[in-house]
Amino acid sequence: MRITYYGHSAFGIATAGKYLIFDPFITPNGLAQTIDINTIPADYVLVSHGHGDHLADAEAILNRTGATLLANYEIVSWYEQKGINKNHPFNHGGKANFDFGTIKLVNAIHSSTLPDGSNGGNPTGFLVWNDEGSFYFAGDTALTMDMKLIPMFCPKLNFAILPIGDNFTMGYEDALIASDFIECDTIIGCHFDTFGYIKIDHEKAQQAFAEKGKKLLLLAIGESVEL
């Protein structure tokens, strides 16, 4: 799997011949001005919850590429009102098979209001697995004991994308505990540095993981990695 970081919590993951976009907040992000969303491919766009810093570019990408939207029922319904009807709605605990593999929605502890004030439903994380591997995209979440269920739901995780910026989500200390709960030693950090509230000490965070024999990857915006 090839993972590309587009800033904040936005990622592109190439797997099984398809390109998955997660939480596309790119054009309003002052740190991601080198990224042109018109060049980003997409077969599927996955939105974890309704906040603008996770879906700002979803509509533009969906309309340009004809990608399929994967999200909870409330978010899918909101986009249907905008004329985006190529979608698959979920709710917590549900899973479905696609041409790139299997997805299961899991709990995330956060809030979720759509940009116009509409109900964004319950925030979610995504488990994705196929013959190439398995990963967890946590979305915005606090540390939760529900994470201990994740190893029971899917094949052993190759990596997990966890928020580490604190204030609005887990900080890196809680993300380190989460890595134990989900039994995954390779973590890609997200939701950090974009705003003043969530700026972190990169070296301190990575050292904390290294001391536990784990790896915390803090990708530069536009950087890709193979896992």
C-alpha positions as CSV (number, residue, x, y, z in Angstrom):
1,M,0.0,0.0,0.0
2,R,1.2,3.5,-0.8
3,I,0.2,6.2,1.6
4,T,0.4,9.9,0.6
5,Y,-0.2,12.7,3.1
6,Y,-2.1,15.8,2.0
7,G,-1.9,17.6,5.3
8,H,-4.0,17.7,8.6
9,S,-6.0,14.4,8.4
10,A,-6.1,14.1,4.6
11,F,-4.5,11.0,3.1
12,G,-4.6,9.1,-0.2
13,I,-4.0,5.4,-0.1
14,A,-3.3,3.3,-3.2
15,T,-4.3,-0.3,-2.7
16,A,-5.6,-3.1,-4.9
17,G,-5.5,-0.9,-8.0
18,K,-7.8,1.7,-6.4
19,Y,-7.2,5.1,-4.8
20,L,-8.9,6.0,-1.5
21,I,-9.0,9.5,-0.2
22,F,-9.6,10.1,3.5
23,D,-10.9,13.3,5.0
24,P,-10.0,15.8,2.3
25,F,-9.3,19.1,3.9
26,I,-6.6,20.6,1.6
27,T,-7.4,23.9,-0.1
28,P,-8.3,25.8,3.1
29,N,-5.1,24.5,4.8
30,G,-2.5,27.1,4.6
31,L,0.2,24.4,5.2
32,A,-0.9,22.5,2.1
33,Q,-0.7,25.1,-0.6
34,T,1.6,23.0,-2.7
35,I,-1.1,20.4,-3.2
36,D,-3.4,20.9,-6.2
37,I,-6.6,18.9,-5.5
38,N,-7.3,18.8,-9.3
39,T,-4.4,16.4,-9.7
40,I,-5.5,14.0,-7.0
41,P,-7.1,10.8,-8.3
42,A,-9.9,9.2,-6.4
43,D,-12.0,6.0,-6.7
44,Y,-13.5,6.4,-3.2
45,V,-13.7,9.3,-0.8
46,L,-14.1,8.4,2.9
47,V,-15.3,11.0,5.4
48,S,-15.0,10.2,9.1
49,H,-17.3,13.0,10.4
50,G,-18.9,16.2,9.5
51,H,-16.4,18.9,10.5
52,G,-15.2,21.2,7.8
53,D,-11.5,20.4,8.5
54,H,-12.2,16.9,7.3
55,L,-14.5,17.3,4.3
56,A,-13.8,20.7,2.8
57,D,-12.7,19.3,-0.6
58,A,-14.8,16.2,-0.7
59,E,-17.6,17.7,-2.9
60,A,-15.1,19.0,-5.5
61,I,-13.2,15.7,-5.6
62,L,-16.3,13.7,-5.8
63,N,-17.7,15.8,-8.7
64,R,-14.5,15.9,-10.6
65,T,-13.6,12.2,-10.4
66,G,-17.0,10.4,-10.1
67,A,-15.6,8.6,-7.0
68,T,-17.9,6.8,-4.6
69,L,-18.5,8.4,-1.2
70,L,-18.2,6.2,1.8
71,A,-19.5,7.7,5.1
72,N,-22.2,7.4,7.7
73,Y,-25.8,7.7,6.7
74,E,-26.2,11.3,7.8
75,I,-23.2,12.5,5.8
76,V,-24.2,10.5,2.7
77,S,-27.7,12.0,2.9
78,W,-26.3,15.5,3.2
79,Y,-24.2,15.0,0.0
80,E,-27.2,13.5,-1.8
81,Q,-29.0,16.8,-1.3
82,K,-26.0,18.3,-3.2
83,G,-26.6,15.9,-6.1
84,I,-23.9,13.4,-5.2
85,N,-25.7,10.1,-5.4
86,K,-22.8,7.7,-6.0
87,N,-22.3,6.5,-2.4
88,H,-22.5,3.8,0.2
89,P,-24.0,4.7,3.6
90,F,-22.8,3.0,6.8
91,N,-23.4,3.1,10.5
92,H,-21.3,2.0,13.4
93,G,-20.3,-1.7,13.4
94,G,-21.3,-2.2,9.8
95,K,-19.0,-3.6,7.2
96,A,-19.2,-4.1,3.4
97,N,-17.0,-5.5,0.6
98,F,-15.8,-3.5,-2.3
99,D,-13.5,-4.0,-5.3
100,F,-10.5,-2.9,-3.2
101,G,-11.3,-4.9,-0.1
102,T,-13.5,-4.8,3.1
103,I,-14.4,-1.8,5.2
104,K,-15.8,-1.8,8.7
105,L,-16.9,1.3,10.6
106,V,-15.8,1.6,14.2
107,N,-16.4,4.0,17.1
108,A,-14.8,7.4,17.4
109,I,-15.3,9.7,20.4
110,H,-15.7,13.2,19.0
111,S,-18.4,15.6,17.8
112,S,-19.9,15.9,14.3
113,T,-21.8,18.9,12.9
114,L,-21.8,19.6,9.1
115,P,-20.7,23.0,7.8
116,D,-24.3,24.3,7.5
117,G,-25.2,23.1,11.0
118,S,-26.9,19.9,10.0
119,N,-26.4,16.7,12.1
120,G,-23.3,14.9,11.0
121,G,-24.3,11.7,12.8
122,N,-21.8,9.7,14.9
123,P,-18.1,10.2,14.1
124,T,-16.4,7.0,12.9
125,G,-13.1,5.3,12.2
126,F,-12.5,3.0,9.3
127,L,-10.9,-0.4,9.2
128,V,-9.8,-1.5,5.8
129,W,-8.3,-4.8,4.7
130,N,-7.5,-6.8,1.6
131,D,-4.8,-9.2,0.3
132,E,-2.2,-6.4,0.6
133,G,-2.8,-5.8,4.3
134,S,-4.9,-4.1,6.9
135,F,-5.0,-0.6,8.4
136,Y,-7.1,1.6,10.7
137,F,-7.9,5.2,10.0
138,A,-9.2,6.5,13.3
139,G,-10.6,9.9,12.3
140,D,-10.9,12.4,15.1
141,T,-11.2,10.5,18.4
142,A,-10.3,10.4,22.1
143,L,-8.7,7.3,23.5
144,T,-11.4,4.7,24.0
145,M,-11.6,1.2,25.4
146,D,-13.5,0.3,22.2
147,M,-10.1,0.3,20.5
148,K,-9.4,-3.0,22.2
149,L,-12.0,-4.6,20.0
150,I,-10.2,-3.7,16.8
151,P,-7.8,-6.7,16.7
152,M,-10.9,-8.9,16.9
153,F,-12.5,-7.3,13.9
154,C,-9.9,-7.5,11.2
155,P,-6.5,-9.1,10.2
156,K,-3.5,-7.8,12.1
157,L,-2.9,-4.2,11.3
158,N,0.1,-3.2,9.2
159,F,-0.3,0.4,10.2
160,A,-2.8,2.8,11.8
161,I,-3.4,6.5,11.2
162,L,-4.1,8.2,14.6
163,P,-4.6,11.8,15.6
164,I,-1.8,13.1,17.9
165,G,-2.3,16.8,18.1
166,D,-4.2,16.9,21.5
167,N,-6.7,19.6,22.5
168,F,-9.4,18.4,20.0
169,T,-8.4,14.7,19.8
170,M,-5.9,12.3,21.5
171,G,-2.4,13.7,22.1
172,Y,0.6,11.5,21.2
173,E,0.6,10.1,24.8
174,D,-2.9,8.7,24.4
175,A,-2.1,7.6,20.8
176,L,0.7,5.5,22.3
177,I,-1.7,3.8,24.6
178,A,-4.1,3.4,21.6
179,S,-1.3,1.6,19.7
180,D,-1.2,-1.0,22.5
181,F,-5.0,-1.4,22.4
182,I,-5.1,-2.0,18.6
183,E,-1.9,-4.1,18.7
184,C,-0.1,-2.0,16.1
185,D,3.5,-0.8,16.3
186,T,3.6,1.4,13.1
187,I,1.6,4.6,13.6
188,I,1.2,7.5,11.1
189,G,0.3,10.7,12.9
190,C,-2.4,13.1,11.8
191,H,-4.4,16.1,13.0
192,F,-1.3,18.0,14.2
193,D,0.4,21.4,13.6
194,T,-2.4,22.7,11.3
195,F,-3.7,25.2,14.0
196,G,-2.1,26.8,17.0
197,Y,-4.0,24.6,19.3
198,I,-2.5,21.4,17.9
199,K,1.1,22.2,17.3
200,I,3.4,19.4,18.7
201,D,7.0,18.7,19.5
202,H,7.8,16.2,16.7
203,E,11.0,14.9,18.3
204,K,9.4,14.4,21.7
205,A,6.4,12.5,20.2
206,Q,8.6,10.2,18.1
207,Q,10.9,9.5,21.0
208,A,8.0,8.5,23.2
209,F,7.1,5.9,20.6
210,A,10.7,4.8,20.0
211,E,11.1,4.2,23.8
212,K,8.3,1.6,23.5
213,G,9.7,-0.1,20.5
214,K,7.2,1.5,18.2
215,K,7.5,3.8,15.1
216,L,5.6,7.1,14.8
217,L,5.8,8.4,11.2
218,L,5.2,12.2,10.8
219,L,5.0,12.6,7.1
220,A,5.7,15.9,5.4
221,I,2.8,17.3,3.3
222,G,3.0,15.7,-0.1
223,E,5.2,12.9,1.1
224,S,4.4,9.2,0.3
225,V,5.5,6.0,2.0
226,E,5.1,2.3,1.1
227,L,3.8,0.1,3.9
